[in-house]
Amino acid sequence: MRSGLTIVTVALAASTLSAFQVAESVLHIKVVVVDAAQNPRPVPRHSLLISDNPPSRPPRRIETGSDGRANVRLRPGSYTVESDVPFVFGGKSYEWTQTIDIVEGGDATLELSAENAEVRAADPASASSAATAEVTASSLFAEWKESVLALWTPTSHASGFLINAQGLIASNQRTIGSATTVEVQISETLKVAGQVVMANPDRDVAVIRINPALATELRPIPLPCVDGSNAPVARNQETVSIGVPLVEPEGAFFDLTLPEGSSGGPVFTTAGTIAGLTSFIDEGDRRQRQDARIVAIQNVCAVVAAAQSKIKDAPAPDAARLPVEPAKPFPVDALREAVGRRAGSLNPYQLSMADFDISFITPIMIYGAQSRFEQMSTRDRDATGRSADTGLSSLRPVLDFGNWSEYVAQTPPVLLVRVTPRMVEGFWTKVARGAAQTQGVQLPPFKRIRTGFSRLRAFCGAVEVTPIHPLKIEQQITGTETLYEGLAVFDPGALTPSCDSVKLMVYSEKEPQKADTRIVDARIVDQIWQDFAAYR
C-alpha cells in the first residue's frame, strides 16, 4: 500500500494582486463520470493544468477534492483547463481539454464529464506507474465508498463492506470479538441493527447480516469466490484499502497503519479486484495503530459460504432505525464561552448506587477538562521536559475513557452516562483490619470490586429511551482480568426537565436479571439541560 494515501481537499491559494490589478473571479470546477449502472461518480484527486491564452507563464496545477470539485481564483481572461494525467475508470481512459473565458466580477462553472472528454480504451503504459496507481486508487474510492460501512459493538468500532443483496457484510473477527449483534452505520442519518451470523477467529473473518431491504440502495462489492480468480496478494504488490475511521466521517484511503476503527475494510489491488480485508496483527496493535495485515480473500469466501448456508431459513434482522448522533457539532466558541462562565468545578454530575457510581458528562466538562489539562501540563512541565502530574489525576475521570478515549476526545454533542463499579471492603477483610488495629497495627482498607457492569436502561417518564451507542469501557485490572464500565451515549434532548422523571436501571454482571433502580435528582437533570443551552 502507498504510505499516507488519504483523501484530502486541496486548498487553492490565489496569487497576490497589487492594488492596481483587477479583481479576481472564482472558477468552480466539477469532474464527474458515470459507472456501468449510469450512476454519477465524482473524480477525486484528479490533477488539472490551467494555462492562460496565449500562454505567458507555466501552467498552474490543481487537484479536485474528495467530492470531485475544485475552486480556483483567476483574473479575467481566456484559459485552457486540461488533464495532467488521464483518469482511468471502468477500463476506459478519460482526458479533458477545455477552454473557458473568465469575466471580471462574475464567477464561472466548468463541468468535466464523459460528454466533453476524450475517451479511449485504458492503456496503462500511457502514464507513469505512480500516476496510474494514484488515479486507480481515486476511482476505487469513488466507485466503492458507499459500500463501506461503519460497525459499532459495545467495545469497538470497525469497518465492513456489503457483499451481496442478502444484506451480508464482511469484516474482521478480531475487532467484532464475541459480539452477537452490532450497530451498522449506513450513513450519517441511518443506523440499524446487524446480526453476527458467523465469526471465525481462525480465519479472522466475521459476517454480519442486515435486513435485505436496507441493502437495495447500496452496491455490493462482489467477491471472486465462484470463478476461482481469488489468487493471493503477491509480495510487494501495491494495494488500496477503504475504511471508515472512528473520527473521520468522510472515509479515507490508508496504508497498513490503520486509524482506529478502520480495520475490516476491503482491500483492492490496483487492477480493481478485491484481495481481502484489513485486520490488526494483535490486541496491542488495535490500540496503538501499528502495522495491520490483510486477511486473504480465500478466508473471506470460506466464511461467507458458511454464513449463506446458515441464513437460508433464518428470519431477517429488524429494519428499524436506531438513534444516530446529531449532525450539528457543538460550536467550539460556545464551549469556550460556557467553560469561561462556569463557576466552580467541571466535575461530572454524580449519582450513587449500591454497586455503582453514575457520572453524567456533558461536552462542556470534556472541553473544559481538555483545556485545563493542556494548561496544567504546560505550567507544570519541569526542566527535564517531562510533565509533572500535579493536579492532573483529578481530571482523568473526564479524560480517560479507555478504548473510547479517542471518540470522546472529539467532544461529540451528546450526553455521556458513565457507570463505574464501586470499590468496597469485604466483611472479613474489615474484621482482619480491626484485629490488627487492636495490636497497634494500622492497615489501609482492602477494597475490591463487588461486581462489573452489564447493561443500563434509561426512562423519560414511562418511556424507555434508546441510547445512540450502548458502549462499554474496558479497564485491564490484571493480565487476565478485565473490568467493564458502562458508557451510554444519549441525544442531548433525550433526558430533559420535560420528562415527568428520569429513571436509570443498572444491571450487574453478578445479577444480570436484577436491576438497581434510581430516580435522577431533578437538579441534575436541570443542570444537564442548561449545559446544552448554547448548543440548542
Helices and strands as residue ranges (DSSP letters): E 25-34, E 40-42, E 47-52, E 60-63, E 69-74, E 77-83, E 87-89, E 92-102, E 108-112, G 114-116, E 117-121, G 124-126, H 129-144, G 145-147, E 148-152, E 157-162, E 168-171, H 173-176, E 181-187, E 190-200, E 205-209, G 212-215, E 239-243, E 252-254, E 266-269, E 274-280, H 283-288, E 292-296, H 297-310, H 332-341, E 349-352, E 356-361, H 363-379, G 392-395, H 396-399, G 402-404, H 405-409, E 415-421, E 423-425, H 427-438, E 447-449, E 453-460, E 463-465, E 469-476, E 482-490, E 502-508, E 515-519, H 522-531
